[in-house]
Amino acid sequence: MTMAVTDRRPATHRLHLPAFHAEPVTERPAARYVWALARISLGFVFLWAFVDKLFGLGHETAAKQAWIHGGHPTLGFLKFSAAGPLKGFYHGIAGAAWADWMFMLGLAGIGIALMLGIGMRIAAAAGAAMLVMMWSVVLPPANNPFMDDHLIYALLVIGLALVGAGDTLGLGRRWAKTGLVRRLPILK
């Protein structure tokens, strides 16, 4: 048996709370656009790194070090910046062809997925793994005993997938309706 509880205090003594939105914050249009812009911005970070290392545009990679000119995208950072407990591991793979290919394919794939809003689950997993590895190259980080922008980006890319950020200003909804994605939801 349930019993209804009635507030018998006069209306002037009742607490009046502001009305709350019934929809979750991530479903509000303004929030969806902020998440979409964060997705596109992070996608640009990955794509820019890919294009700069591929062509040597002079921002971080000189033209003579470009991948298309025989340069090694992993060599400089892993050989000269690696520090801490994983230094030997990173020195060992610096400039290896397989590491260059994995790094460049990762940058391009994650960047394209984020820009288009498709494959967000795989992009989040791959992006978080790549970013945590990049964080682990230089331990401890220069400006904090633990935290740096690579870990923040890793959290962000996972959050973007969790809130479905590819659906706004992206192709996520259309992508999710394809037969391939319905058969293999990991591709969503």
N, C-alpha and C positions, 0 to 999 in steps of 0.2 A: 504494500500500500504506500503510495506517495502522498506527501503532504505539501500543499502549496504554501509558500511563505509570502506574506504580504507586508509591505513596509507601512506601518501604521503611523509613522511620524508625519507631521504636517508637511506639505509640499515645500514650504520655506526652509525646512531643515534637511531636505534631501540633497545629496551631492549630485551636481549636474556636471557630467563629463562631456567633453567635446565629442562630436560624432566621429567615428572612425570609418575609414574607407573599407568597404567590404572586400575590395580586390587587393591582392598582395602588391607590395611596392613594385616588384619586378614586372607587373602587368600594366602599370600605369604608363600611358604613352610617353611622358617625358622621361621616365626611367628607361624605357625600352630604347629610346633614341640615344640616351647617354651610354648605355651598354653597347649599342651598335657602333657608336663613334669610338668607344674604347677598343672594340674589336677591330675596326678598320685601322685605327692608329697603331695598334700592336702588329697588325698584319703589315703595315707599311714599314715598321721597324725591321721585321724579318726580311721583307722583300728588298728594302734598301741595302741591308747587309749583303744579301745575295748579289744584287746588281753591282755594288761597289767592288766586291771581291772578284766577280766575274770579269768586269771590264777595267778595273783599276781607275775609278773616276777621280781619284786624288783626295777623297775625303778621309778615309782610313787606309786605303790601299793605293799605292802608287801605280801608275800605268805599267811600269816594268814588272811589277809583282802580280799583275792580273792573272787570273786562272787561264784565260784564253791565250796568254803569252807564256804559259809554262810555269807560272807561279803556283805556290802551294798555299791555299787559304788557311790551313791550320798551322802552318809553320811558325809564323811570327809570334802569335799569341801563346801557343803551347810551348815553344822553345825558349822564348825570352821573358814571358810573364809568369810562367808557372812557378808556384812557391808552395810551401807547406808539405803536408804528408803525402800528397799525390803527385808531387813534382816529377819523380822518376817515371811514373806511369805516363804522364802527359808528354814528357820529353821523348819517351819511346815511340809514341804514335805521331808526334809532330811531323807534318809533311808527308806522311804515308798516303799513298794513292787512295786506298780504301777509306781512310779517315777524311780526306779531302772530298771524295764523292759523297760519303754519308752526310758530312756537314753541309755541303752545298745543296744536295737534294732535300735535306731537312729544312734549311732556310727557305728554299723555294716552295716546297710543298706546304709547310706551315703558313708561310706568308700568303700564298694563293688561297688556301682554305679559309684563313681568317678574313681576307679581303672579300671573298665571295660569300662567306657565311655557310659553307658546306663542309662536310666531314669534320665537324667541330669536335667530336669525341676523340677521333684519332689525332687531330691537330692539337688538342689539349694535352693528351698523353705524351705525344712526341715533343711538343713544345716545352712542357714541364720538365721532361727528362733532359732535353738539350740545355735548358736554362740552369737546371741544378748542376749539370756537368760543368757548364761554364762558370758557375759560382764556385765549384770545387777546385777549379784550376788555381785560384789565388786565395789560399786560406792562411790566416784569417783575412777577411776583406779589409780594404784600406781605411774605410771610414767608420767601421763598427765592428765589434768583436764577432758578430755573427751575421747580421742582416745586411743585404745589399739589394740593388735593383733587380738582379737576376731572380732572386727568390720572390720578390714582389711581382714581377712579371709572370713567374710560374704560377703563383696563386691567382693572378688575374686571368690567365689563359684557361685555367680550370674553372674559375667562376663564370667566364664567358660561355663555356659549354653548358654548365649547369643551368644557367638562366635562359638558354636558347637564344643567345644574342645574334645568331645567324638568321633569325626569322625577320628581323627589322633591318631595313636597308641592305638586305642580302637575299640570297637564293635558298635559304634554309628550309622554308615551307615547301617550295617546289621540289627541292632535293629529297625531302623526307617522303614525298608522295611517289617517288620513282619505284619501280619494281625491285631494282637492285637494293635499295635502302630498306624496303619492306622485308626483303629476304634476309638482309644482313644489317640489322639495326645498329651495329657498331659503327657503320659508315655515316650515321646521322650527323 
